């Protein structure tokens, strides 16, 4: 049976849920809600909409700074209407469903990293889907929704920051926070940063990779994640040019 709101759930726990057109609450959960976007979410959505990252971020998001990590947190911007709906919701449902954010894939669940467990965050009094007859194991639900594992892009960025422990390693330098935002979320401007600054005079990036990142967003994201890893924890993540070492000796 569906567990009460807040109870800890594991992969083997079950709950009842089925969201579909026809329910009186359909798309109500897409109103006036904080949806945190991961780098992978922004990567998919900006490509889905055919927008450069900076346009997508300007039009559809707001950015805050986490008090715990000091890093940027990107939220989906709700419409400025009475219901404050998600900009991608329609009467028929989600217009970007196959590329919907990770938080939307998780719903009606949330994951607590501190205790490695799940809980139901939907209000049973408002969410009719929790009263439907379809029963799920947590693991099966997550797999069905594409939320069992982070996306390939998110895995790369998670790897880049995995050695950071917050709040111990909280970022206090605004420039570092800005560069993290550039590399993790604003990939099209990161491309300009790589190609139009001294980046390629500092890092020894193979010529064929330089050519690929001009058009290949996945290769660009991989480079961006390695650059963050270099800055945060691993100076071997990206090779420096020999000239840099020569200058340091002098």
C-alpha positions, 0 to 999 in steps of 0.5 A: 500500500502507499506509505504515509508522507515522510516514511522512509522507503527503500528499493523493495518498498511498494507504493500505489501511484498512477498519473494520467489525463482524466484525474481531477488533479492532472498537472496540478503538481506542476504549479508553483513548485521548486524544480531544481535542474541538474546540469543534465536537465539543462543539457537535455532541455536546451537541446530539446528546445533548440536553444543555446544554453544562455538563452534557455537559462535566461528565459526559463530559469532562475539561479540561486547560491546554495548556503551549504555548498556555495555553488549555483543552484538552477531552478525552473522558472514558473509562469507569471500567471495566477497558477504559476504553472511550469512553462512546459505544461499543457492541458494534455500534460508535459510538452517535454515529457521525454526530456523532463527534469530529474525531479519530475521523473522522481515524483511523487518520490524524493530521495534523501541522500543523508539517509539513503532512502526515499519518501513520498512528497505528494500530498495524499489529500490532493494527489489522486494518483496515490489513490490509484490501483497500480502498485510499484516497487520503488526500484521499478518505478525509478527504472520506468521513469529513467531516474534509477541512475543519473544521466550520463552528463550528470554522472560526469559532473558528479565525478568532478565534485565527488571529493568535495564535502559540504559544508566543509568545502563550501565555495566562498569565492564568487569567481569559482562559483561563476566558473562552475555555473559556466562549465556545468550549465552554460555550455555554449558560453563555455565553448566560447571560453575554451575557443576564444580565451587562453584556455587552449594555450594552458591545457594540452587538448588534442586538436581532434578534440578541439574540432569535436567540441565545436559541434559536439555538446557531449564532448564539450560537457566531458571537457567541462567536467574534467576542467572542474575536476582539475580545479576542485580536486585533481590536477591530473584531470587535464594535461597542461602544456609544456610551456606552462611548466617552463614558465613556472620554472623561471 
